Amino acid sequence: MTYLLIVNESPYGNEKPYNALRMAMTLQTEHNADIHMFFMGDSVVCALRNQKTPDGYYNLERMIKAIIRKKGAIYLCGTCMDARGINEVSIIENSKRSTMSELCVLTEKADKVLVF
């Protein structure tokens, strides 16, 4: 089954991105699901490289990399990236700058869409 998870919230300010990533990882591991995640608004910051979090605290960069390793796809709203001064060099390897048009295609193709 193909899942599209759309994330809208800023990282570390609340737990919605964390919970979206936990859900995606569980779907991959326990249900062999095909995962596509689209980050928009402040959530594009979730995909920045070189995040340093305190010991014992979750790290969204590591979680995103784990999803990518299991063939999950990570998309970032290009307009949202531009508004925050984020370029392709500063994002996690194998995450992708994307568009609203691509989000529409992903939505049409997904069996289930979850919004966080």
Backbone bond lengths (Angstrom), bond angles and torsions (degrees), N, CA, C in turn:
res aa  C-N    CA-C-N  psi(-1)  N-CA   C-N-CA  omega(-1)  CA-C   N-CA-C  phi
1 M - - - 1.440 - - 1.525 108.85 -
2 T 1.312 116.53 144.11 1.459 122.37 -180.00 1.527 110.00 -103.17
3 Y 1.329 114.75 128.16 1.461 121.67 178.52 1.518 109.57 -116.07
4 L 1.320 115.95 138.32 1.454 122.71 169.83 1.520 106.62 -114.02
5 L 1.327 115.42 121.82 1.458 121.11 176.33 1.515 107.58 -110.08
6 I 1.312 116.83 121.07 1.461 122.70 179.75 1.525 107.66 -103.84
7 V 1.332 115.30 124.84 1.465 121.05 -176.65 1.522 108.23 -114.63
8 N 1.340 116.25 131.53 1.462 122.38 -176.30 1.522 114.68 -118.20
9 E 1.310 118.09 -16.26 1.469 121.30 -169.79 1.525 112.50 -94.67
10 S 1.315 115.29 157.58 1.464 120.78 179.98 1.526 111.08 -72.11
11 P 1.336 116.34 150.20 1.457 119.62 179.42 1.522 111.30 -72.12
12 Y 1.284 115.47 145.12 1.459 123.71 172.82 1.530 113.92 66.79
13 G 1.327 119.72 -11.89 1.462 121.06 177.16 1.518 111.51 -78.42
14 N 1.306 115.60 -30.12 1.461 123.02 173.00 1.526 106.63 -149.76
15 E 1.291 118.33 -176.68 1.461 119.59 -172.77 1.528 113.77 -102.43
16 K 1.329 118.76 9.95 1.467 119.35 -179.11 1.531 112.49 -62.65
17 P 1.340 120.20 -47.85 1.473 118.04 177.30 1.534 111.75 -61.38
18 Y 1.306 116.57 -41.58 1.465 121.63 177.90 1.528 110.40 -58.06
19 N 1.321 117.05 -46.78 1.457 121.04 -179.05 1.528 111.72 -67.99
20 A 1.324 117.45 -36.00 1.469 120.67 175.98 1.522 110.12 -62.41
21 L 1.322 116.75 -43.45 1.462 120.80 179.27 1.524 111.33 -67.93
22 R 1.308 117.94 -39.06 1.472 121.10 175.93 1.524 110.36 -60.67
23 M 1.319 115.69 -43.65 1.465 120.54 179.47 1.526 110.46 -62.72
24 A 1.332 116.66 -45.46 1.467 120.91 179.71 1.522 111.13 -61.08
25 M 1.323 116.94 -44.07 1.459 120.98 -179.53 1.531 111.15 -64.34
26 T 1.308 117.25 -39.96 1.459 121.20 178.95 1.520 110.90 -67.60
27 L 1.318 117.44 -41.88 1.462 120.73 177.13 1.529 111.09 -60.89
28 Q 1.324 116.79 -40.92 1.464 119.97 177.91 1.529 111.45 -65.03
29 T 1.312 115.89 -47.05 1.461 121.34 -173.24 1.521 112.91 -74.31
30 E 1.316 116.97 -47.29 1.462 120.43 -172.31 1.524 114.36 -94.37
31 H 1.340 117.33 -18.97 1.465 120.05 -175.33 1.528 112.87 -126.31
32 N 1.322 116.62 5.20 1.463 121.81 179.26 1.533 111.83 50.94
33 A 1.314 116.39 38.60 1.463 121.89 -176.26 1.523 111.53 -79.79
34 D 1.324 114.67 151.73 1.461 122.85 172.92 1.536 106.13 -88.48
35 I 1.325 116.63 118.07 1.465 121.48 -173.02 1.516 111.87 -109.50
36 H 1.331 114.89 130.93 1.456 123.53 170.15 1.519 106.01 -125.71
37 M 1.334 116.13 129.85 1.465 120.10 177.85 1.514 108.78 -122.02
38 F 1.319 115.87 133.17 1.463 121.70 178.84 1.523 107.70 -119.15
39 F 1.329 115.96 118.34 1.461 122.63 179.96 1.522 108.55 -101.49
40 M 1.333 115.93 130.00 1.466 119.98 179.03 1.525 110.47 -139.28
41 G 1.319 115.71 165.88 1.457 119.55 -176.00 1.519 109.74 62.30
42 D 1.327 115.96 -143.94 1.470 120.42 -178.57 1.522 113.56 -64.46
43 S 1.321 117.80 -16.46 1.470 119.34 -177.67 1.530 113.01 -69.39
44 V 1.344 118.67 -15.22 1.470 118.66 177.79 1.524 110.88 -59.90
45 V 1.316 117.36 -24.13 1.465 121.94 179.09 1.533 110.75 -66.26
46 C 1.329 117.96 -20.08 1.470 121.48 177.01 1.522 111.85 -58.24
47 A 1.317 117.42 -27.52 1.463 121.64 -173.53 1.531 113.48 -98.32
48 L 1.323 117.48 16.52 1.460 119.30 175.97 1.520 110.17 -72.47
49 R 1.323 115.73 145.92 1.464 122.16 176.78 1.524 111.11 -75.70
50 N 1.326 115.10 161.11 1.468 124.32 170.07 1.527 114.43 62.53
51 Q 1.318 117.29 38.74 1.456 120.23 176.92 1.527 109.55 -71.61
52 K 1.305 115.21 136.42 1.464 120.81 178.25 1.529 107.61 -121.43
53 T 1.316 115.18 114.14 1.456 120.34 179.68 1.533 108.78 -117.26
54 P 1.323 118.06 156.20 1.464 120.42 179.75 1.531 111.40 -60.73
55 D 1.307 117.12 151.28 1.465 121.93 175.90 1.522 109.19 -55.01
56 G 1.320 115.08 135.32 1.455 120.23 179.03 1.516 114.00 87.52
57 Y 1.340 117.98 -4.84 1.458 122.62 -178.91 1.521 108.44 -104.03
58 Y 1.313 118.07 143.04 1.458 120.19 -179.62 1.527 111.34 -62.60
59 N 1.331 115.22 153.10 1.462 121.77 -178.72 1.521 107.44 -128.60
60 L 1.332 116.51 113.21 1.461 121.19 -175.23 1.524 112.27 -66.20
61 E 1.312 117.92 -32.87 1.462 120.39 177.85 1.536 110.17 -60.26
62 R 1.321 117.01 -47.18 1.466 120.24 179.08 1.527 111.12 -62.44
63 M 1.316 117.02 -38.21 1.461 120.62 179.84 1.532 110.91 -66.42
64 I 1.321 116.94 -42.97 1.468 120.53 178.42 1.526 110.32 -63.31
65 K 1.329 117.09 -42.94 1.465 120.44 178.27 1.530 111.11 -61.27
66 A 1.314 117.98 -36.58 1.465 121.26 178.14 1.526 110.70 -64.52
67 I 1.315 117.13 -39.07 1.467 121.12 177.65 1.528 110.08 -66.00
68 I 1.318 117.05 -43.02 1.468 121.30 178.88 1.526 110.38 -62.75
69 R 1.331 117.34 -42.26 1.471 120.61 179.65 1.524 112.31 -58.28
70 K 1.327 116.52 -29.87 1.470 120.60 179.37 1.528 111.05 -96.24
71 K 1.327 115.99 26.98 1.472 123.67 174.20 1.522 114.08 72.44
72 G 1.329 117.90 18.43 1.456 120.49 173.40 1.520 109.85 -75.68
73 A 1.313 116.46 155.99 1.462 121.94 -178.88 1.530 109.88 -113.36
74 I 1.330 115.21 132.56 1.462 122.04 -178.64 1.527 108.36 -116.09
75 Y 1.327 116.22 121.82 1.459 122.95 -179.79 1.522 109.14 -117.64
76 L 1.324 116.00 141.13 1.462 121.87 178.64 1.520 109.21 -123.65
77 C 1.310 116.36 132.21 1.465 121.18 178.09 1.529 109.58 -61.39
78 G 1.316 117.17 118.64 1.462 121.64 -178.28 1.519 112.85 -63.97
79 T 1.318 117.70 -40.06 1.465 121.04 178.23 1.522 110.53 -63.03
80 C 1.321 115.91 -40.82 1.467 121.30 179.09 1.527 110.77 -67.12
81 M 1.335 116.57 -37.74 1.466 120.41 176.15 1.530 109.94 -62.34
82 D 1.322 116.65 -47.82 1.469 121.15 -179.34 1.523 111.68 -58.61
83 A 1.328 116.20 -42.23 1.468 120.48 -178.41 1.527 111.99 -63.73
84 R 1.329 116.27 -22.89 1.469 121.02 -178.22 1.525 112.88 -107.79
85 G 1.333 116.41 8.59 1.465 120.51 177.43 1.516 113.75 69.30
86 I 1.322 116.67 28.49 1.471 121.26 -178.63 1.528 108.51 -101.02
87 N 1.337 116.22 131.16 1.460 119.79 176.58 1.524 109.83 -116.85
88 E 1.335 115.70 175.57 1.458 120.92 -176.19 1.529 113.00 -62.82
89 V 1.321 117.68 -27.58 1.464 121.78 -179.08 1.530 110.91 -67.94
90 S 1.314 117.38 -29.17 1.462 120.62 -173.94 1.532 114.12 -92.90
91 I 1.342 117.34 0.82 1.465 119.00 -178.49 1.534 111.53 -102.80
92 I 1.300 115.14 162.00 1.457 123.06 -178.74 1.523 110.07 -58.09
93 E 1.328 115.03 136.40 1.459 120.97 178.36 1.531 110.29 -56.37
94 N 1.317 115.42 137.55 1.467 124.93 -179.81 1.524 114.00 73.64
95 S 1.329 117.75 7.87 1.456 119.21 165.12 1.534 105.24 -89.82
96 K 1.307 116.91 159.72 1.466 119.53 -168.83 1.523 112.23 -131.60
97 R 1.317 115.63 131.37 1.463 121.55 169.28 1.526 107.17 -64.64
98 S 1.323 117.24 135.65 1.456 120.06 -173.91 1.528 111.27 -137.61
99 T 1.326 115.30 -171.18 1.466 122.32 -176.13 1.527 110.02 -138.03
100 M 1.309 115.89 167.03 1.463 120.56 174.48 1.525 110.36 -65.30
101 S 1.325 117.49 -34.01 1.470 120.40 177.33 1.524 110.59 -60.96
102 E 1.329 116.41 -42.57 1.464 119.85 178.33 1.525 110.61 -67.21
103 L 1.329 117.56 -37.09 1.460 120.33 176.09 1.526 110.19 -60.59
104 C 1.309 117.82 -39.49 1.471 120.89 177.75 1.528 110.92 -61.76
105 V 1.321 117.33 -43.37 1.464 121.46 178.76 1.526 110.07 -64.20
106 L 1.340 117.19 -45.31 1.465 121.20 178.50 1.526 111.17 -59.60
107 T 1.326 116.29 -39.87 1.463 121.41 179.60 1.524 110.95 -64.47
108 E 1.330 116.40 -43.85 1.466 120.43 179.78 1.526 111.88 -63.94
109 K 1.319 117.23 -34.73 1.464 121.43 -175.83 1.530 113.56 -84.39
110 A 1.327 117.58 -19.89 1.472 121.11 -175.51 1.525 111.35 -73.44
111 D 1.342 114.83 143.48 1.458 119.56 172.39 1.525 110.41 -76.15
112 K 1.337 115.71 -35.41 1.464 121.45 179.03 1.521 108.94 -139.31
113 V 1.328 115.87 142.23 1.459 122.50 176.92 1.530 108.13 -121.58
114 L 1.335 116.00 127.13 1.458 122.50 177.95 1.517 108.44 -119.16
115 V 1.317 116.64 136.25 1.469 120.88 -177.36 1.523 108.85 -119.05
116 F 1.344 115.25 129.18 1.458 122.28 179.45 1.519 109.49 -119.91
